[in-house]
Amino acid sequence: MQFTPPGSPASIQFGPIEELRPECPPAIARMINRCLAKEPERRPANAEELIRHLDVTTSVPGAAIPF
């Protein structure tokens, strides 16, 4: 059994960003929620992947992040 101290990053529960910041664009909210996913396979594999998706989202108006 693994011990996770209270207040450590692994013990913090995040709600959907849309609830915390309703003004957040949907594509950015999806990216943030993906970065905060508990399962590692749901998160971006590396910073390069994250930057690539961020570039698409910020360079094309109305673009959707493909995840």
N, C-alpha and C positions, 0 to 999 in steps of 0.2 A: 504494500500500500504506500502510495506516494503522498507526502505531506506538502500542502501548498499553504504557505503562511498568509493570513488575512492581509489584504492590501497589495499583495504581489500581483504583477501583471496577469498571471494565470488565473487569479481569482476574481478579477474585475469583469462584471457583466455589462456589455454594451447593448443598448437598444438601437433600433433602426435610426440612422441619422435623420431620416425624414421626420421623425417625431421630435428630435432635438432641434433641428434647423429646417423648418418647412420650406424656407426660401432656397434651399440647396437644389441646384439643378439635378434632375433624376439621374443623368448619366454619371455625375460626380458622386451622388449618393450611392449608386450601385458599386462604384469603384471603392469608396470608403468602406462600405459593408463587406465587400470582398476582402479587403486588406485586414479587416478585423475578424474574419471567419475563424472559428475555433479549429476547424479541420485544416491542416496545412495544405492539403491538396486543393482546397478551394481558394487559397490565397495566391497572389501572383508569385511565380517561381523565383523571380529576382527583380532588382530595380530596373533593369532594362525592359522587361515586360511591362512593368508599371508605367514607365516613362512613355513607352510606345503607345499604350492605351490613353494616357493622359494627353499626348500630342494629338491624337485623333479627336479626342473630345474637345480640346480647346481650339483647334485649328479649323474645324468644320462646324459652322452653326447648325445646331439641331442634331449633331451626330450622336449615335448611340454607342456605348461601349459594348463590345461583343462578348459580354459575360453576364 
